[in-house]
């Protein structure tokens, strides 16, 4: 440790370990359903995932291929030969007393993830991506005596992959953006739902500090119990400050595992950090080694969709939309698909206008309705029709915005507008009559306009639009008002 009071400049070193549940129908080593969210406790179980003596595991091929697909999306080397290992530890929700995982020969290694931080591109290495199985779940304080924990083994044996990152991150903000980019990739390729609140995407963060001149290298501290990207960032911020203050004060730092207490915004000691030998790894005797053919790896590679970063850039370049809008549209594969369907065979202007409607109005309505992050209130044909109606003058923008919450099912906006009598007014006389009413009702505004405050016409436009229920076309309203005001200015009276 540096001497107490020494003015040492430190840098932070962060590496992340992510566990992501794999989207498969069955568990990793048995035929039990991997869907357990709404199931009664201990109903999706069998002798294999209960760890009963004599039960033999069978490898889930779909889970293996999903890990390979993830490795390819992360630019990893794919191992032609790998194996499964027993990772031994005792915990109440691990019925076998060991976890079937991978140790020295993982499926994927030496990859990289590129992501943005404040508009700047960063790249962090990926050490490995390997397959394993999930544990059960402890339910605390649910027993009849109120002081015990119960075990639900529905999750036991669910397919899981661990994505181990290199210690290339330097700030808590970088860690948050790394996780955001990783989760988006997993969702794009259909590898995982990425739902942190359901435990489908879990992160353990390793953080240490070291002197810039390497005169001091601190021990690695692992942080657990973080259930959101914001929690990861806040926990790392706290731990970064704690370690730096301890080092500057001459306190000894230990390699340990700490838990994040969200309510108190602090980390607390849990146990000393395990080493690999603590788990007594050895090759799984009940499962054969894994051997992947080159043809299988190429088949999986060809099944990869366009990844988020590439799609974001293409949407911006192809349709001429701002990169920020492209990033919003590409934030979910399903949303980007709807956008591209809505603007198919249309010109760039239409694509830009549609992007604006989706980013600001359609997604806003989706959030207001509490829809899932990849769901929209309308399909591509409805969004296309809405924009067409506004562009063709059949609907004013104001009416279109008011109309959106009233669209039901697969109804087209034009159909709803016809049913509710909301189509734009094409009657010039009706527009002029509404404009005259607005002028007569607002003499002070007219006086401002005639006195040189030409911007005052905006208030009259708003008043006229209100009197037509928003159905008058703004250009027609402006033309009618300009003509009326010019006559007043020339003759001093309204005709």
N, C-alpha and C positions, 0 to 999 in steps of 0.2 A: 504493500500500500504506500502511496506517497506520504511523505511526512505531513503531519497536521499543519494546516495553514499554507501549504505549498500552493502557489498559483499555477495550477496545471490546466491546460486546455484539453477537454475530452471530446471524443466523437462517439456516436452511438452505433451499435451493430445490432441489427434485427433480422431474425429468420423466422419464417412461419411454417407451421405444420397444419395442414388442413385435412380433416376427415370428411369425406362426402359420401352419403349413401347413394348407391347405384340404383337406377331405375330399371328393375327387372321384376317379373311377375313372382318368381319364387326366390327363396333364400339362397345363400351362397353354397351350402353343402347338402341341402335337402329340398324336398318338394313343397314345404310349407309356404304359404303366401307371405310375400315380403310386405304386403300392405296391412298395416296394423293400427293405423291412427284411430279408427272408430271401433276397433274390436274389443270385446271384453277381455280382461287380463287373462293370460295363459290359455288362450284358445287357439292360437296359431303356432302350435308346438308339436314336436314329435320326438321319438327317442334320440334322433341325431342332434337337434338343436337344444334338447334338454341335457345332453351330455351323458346319457345313460350308458352303462358298460356294455360293450359289444356292438354298439351302433357304429356303422361305417359311413363316412362322408362321401359324397359324389360331387365333382366340380360343376359349377354352373357356367356353361360355355358362354352364355350371353354376357355375364359379368366380366369374364376374361376379355372378351372382345371390346366391351365398353372401356375397360382400363387401357387397352391398346389404342382405342380411338382417342381417349383423353391424352395419352402420351404423344400421339401424332399431332394433335391440336396444339400441344405445348412444345413442339419441335424436339421431342425426345428421341434418343436412340432406343429402338425396340429390340429386346433380347430374343434371339432365336431359341435359346434354352434358358429356362428359369425353373424354380422349384418353390414349394411351399414349406413353411417352417412352423414349428410350435413355439409360441411365445408364452412362457409360463409365469403366471402370477395368480394370486388368490384374492378374489373379491366376491362379495355375495351375489352380484348379478352375472358372474361368469361361471356357469354350472360345471363346465368341464375342468376348470382349474387351469386352463390354458386357452389361448386364442390361436387359430390357424391363420398365419400371416406370412410375410416374406421378410427375409433378412439379407443375406449376402448376394442373392441372385434375383433381384426384382425384375418385373416385366419391363419397366421403362426407366431410363436414366439419362442424365446429361441433357436437360432441356433448357428452355428459357421462356420467360413471359415478358412481353412488352406492354407498357401501360402509360397513361398520361397522368402527370401531376402538375396542376396549375398551368396547363398548356404546354408543358415540356415532356418529352418522351424519356421514359426510363426503361431499363431492361434489367430483370433480376433472373438469376439462374434457378433452374429446378433440378434438385439433386436426384430425385427419383419419384416414380409413381408406382405404388404396389397394391396388390389386392389383399384384403383380409375380411374378417367377419365382425359384425357389431356385437356388443354385449347386450344383456338385458337392461332393465331399468328399475331403479329403486324408487319406490313411492313412499316418501317420508310422512310420518304422523297421520297415517290413514288407518292404522289398526284400531281395533275396538278400545284398547286401553289408552290410545292417544299418544303413546310414547315409543312405539315401535315402527320399523320400516317393513314394507311389503315388497315382494319381488314380482315384477311382471316380465316374463320371458318371451313375449311376443316379438320383441325386437332382436332377441338373441339369434345370431346366425344370419341376420340381414346382410346383404352384400355391401361392402364398404371399401373405399379406396383411400389411401393416404397419399397426399401430395406434399412432399417435403421440399421446401424452398431453401436455396443457398442464403447465407447471411449477407445478402447484398443490399438490404434496405437500411436507410440511414435516419429516417424520421418516422414518427407515428403516422403522419399524413401519407407517406409513401406506402406504409403497411395497409392503410385503409383502401387506397386506390388499387393496390396489388390484389387485394381480396375481391374488390368490386369487379375488376377485369377477369379474374379467375372464375368467379361465380357466373359471370355472363357467358363465358366460353362453355362452361359445363351445361348451362341451360340451352345454349344454341345447338350443341351437338347431341342433346337428349341424354346426357350421361347422368344428370342428377337434377332434382327439383331446385336445389340450392336454398330451400326454406330453412333459415336459421332458427325461426321460432318453433319449428317441428323437429329440430335436431338433425336435419338432413345435411347441414353444412356447418361444421364445427371447427374452430380454430384454436390452436395452442400457439402462443407467441414466445419466442426465445429472445431475450434482450440482454446485452451487456454493454459496458463502456470500456474505453481504453484511451490512454493518453495519445495525443496526436504524434508525439515523438516516440511512442511505443515503450516508454519507461514504465508504464503500468498497463496491464491487461486484466480486466475484471472477469470474474467467473460468470458463466451463463445462468440466467434465471428464467425459468419457464413459468408463464402465466396461464391459468386455466379459468374456466367458468365465465366465458364471455359469450353473450348471446346476440350480438349485433356488431356491425362494422364500427359504429360509433363507440361501443363499449371497448372494442379492441384498441381503437385510437386513444381513448381516454385512459385505459389501463396502461398502455405503453408510455403515455405522457407522464402519468404518475410515477411509474417505475423508473423512467429516465431521470426524473428529478430526484427521486429517493436515492438512486445509486450515485449520482453525481455529488449530492450533498454528503452522503456517507463517505465517499472517497476523499472529498475535500476536508472532511472533519477527522480523517484518520481512522474511521471505523472499518472493521473487517467485513467484507462481503462474502457470502457463501453461495456455492452452487446449490440451488434449491428449487422446489416447485412452490409457487404462490398462487393463491386464489384471488379473483377479483370480486370485491363486494360492491355491487352497483349502487346500493342505497347509500353507502358511506363514501364511495368514490376512492377506495383505497385497495391496495393489495395486502394480503396477509399470508404468513408462512403456513404451508401445509405439510411438507415433508422434504427430506433431502432428495436431490435429483438422482433418479436411477441411471445406472450405466447399462450398456448392452449385456454385460455378463450377469447382471442381476436377473435377467429374464431367462437365462439358461436356454437359449435358442438351440434347437436341433431340427434336422430335416423331418418333415411330417411323414411318419412311416405308413400311414393309411392312404396316401395319395401319390400318384406317379408324378415324375417331373413333367414340366410343361415344355412342349416343343412346337414352335410356330413356323409354318412354312412361309416362304417369301410371298407366295401367291396369296396366302391369307392376309398377310400384312398389307399388301397392295390393294386387295379387295376392300379392306377396312379404310384405307387411306382414301380410296375413290368415293367412299360413302360419306366423307366429311362434307358438311355444307360450307358455304362461304362464311368465314368467321367474322365476328363483330367488327374488328378494326378494319378489315378489308371492305366490309359492306358499308361502313360509315364513310370511308373515303370515296367509294364508288357512287353512293347515293349523292354525295355532294358534287362530284365531278359530272356525273351523268345528267342530273336534273338541275344543276346550277343552284342548289339550295345552300344556305349557310351551314358550315360544318357543325355548329351547335344544334341546328334543327336536325341534321343528319344523324348526329349522335343520339338525340332523343328518339327519333324514329327507329334507329337500330338498337335501342336499348333492350328490346325484346324481339326475338325472331318473328313471332306471330304478328307483331305490329308492323314491322318492316314488310312482311309479306302482304298485309292488307294495303299498305301504302302503294307498293309497286303494282298490285292488281288494280287499284283505283286509278292510277295514272297511265296504265298500259295504253300504248298507241296514241297518247296525247302529246301536245307540244310542251316545251320547257316552261312557258308561262303558266300553263295549267298545272304542271307539276309543282311549281313554286307556290302557287296559290293554295293547292291542296295540302302541301306540307304545312303551311301556315294554319290552315283550318284544323288539321290533325293535332299539331303541337299545342295550339292555344285553346281550341274549343272541344274537339272530340276527346282528347285525353283529359281535359279539365272536367268534362261531364263524367268520364269513367271514374275519376278520383272522387267526384261528388257522390257517385252512386256506390262507392266502396268496392268496385270491381277488382279482381285480382290483377296483378301488375302486367300480365300479358293479355288481358281481355279488353275489348272495346265495346261500346254500346251499339255500334253499327258495323255492318259488313262493307266490303269494298264497293259493291254496287250502290249502296245507299250514300256513301261518302262521295262517290263519283257524281251521282245525281244531284246531290246538294250543291256541289261546286258548280256543276253545269248550270243549274237553275240561277245561281247568283251571277255567273259570268254572262249568261244569256239575258239577264234582266227580268227573268220570270219571278225571282224573289229578291228583295233587298237584303243586304247583309244583316240589317237589324232584325228583319222578320225571320231570316234563316236561323239566327242565334236563338230567337224565342221559340222557333219551331222544333228545334232539336230535342228538347226534353219531352215533346209530345209525340214523337215517332214511336210506334209500337211494333214489335216483332220485325218482320221483313218489309214493312211498308216503305215505299219510296217517298222521299220528302215532297216531291211534286204532288203525289196522291194526297198526302196529309194537308198540304197547302190548299188544294182544291176543295177538300172536305171541310176545311175550316175557313174558307173564303179569305185566304191570306196572299193570294197571288198579287203581283205588282199592279198598280193602277196605271192603265194606259190612256185613261180619259184626261186629256189636257185641261178640259174645262173644270174637272173636279180638283185637279192640282192647283189651278189658278184660284179657284174659290177658296181652297184651304189656305193658300198663301195670302189672299186678301184678308181673311179672318185673322191670321197671325199678325199682319201689319196693323190692322185696326185695334187689336187687343194689346199692342205693345208700342205705344207712341214714344215712350222714352228711348226704346231701342232704335226706333226709326230716326229720332232726333240725333242720337249718337252717330248713326250711319251717315246722315246728311251733314253732320258736323265734321266729318273726315275720318271717323273711326270705322273704316270699312270692315274690320273684323267682326263688328257687331252683327253682320249678316248671318254669322254662324248661329246666333241665338234664334234668329227668325227661321232659319232652316230647321233647327230642332223643334221649334213650335209647330211649323207646318207639318213636319214628319209625324209629330204626336197626333195632330188632328186627322191624319190619314191612317192612323194605326200603324205607322212605319211602312206602309205599302207603297208610298210614292217613291219614285226613283230620285235619288239625291240630285242628279244632274238636272232633271226636269224641275225640281223644286228650286234649285239655285237660279235656273234660267227665268222661271216665273217671277221670283222675288226681285231679281235684277231689273227685269222689265218694269215691274210695279214701282220700284224705288227710283228708277231713272225718270219715270213719268212724274212722280211726286217732286223730284228735284228740279225738273224742267218747268212744271206748271204750278207747283205748290199745292196741288190737290190730287186725289185719287180718282181715276175714271171709273 
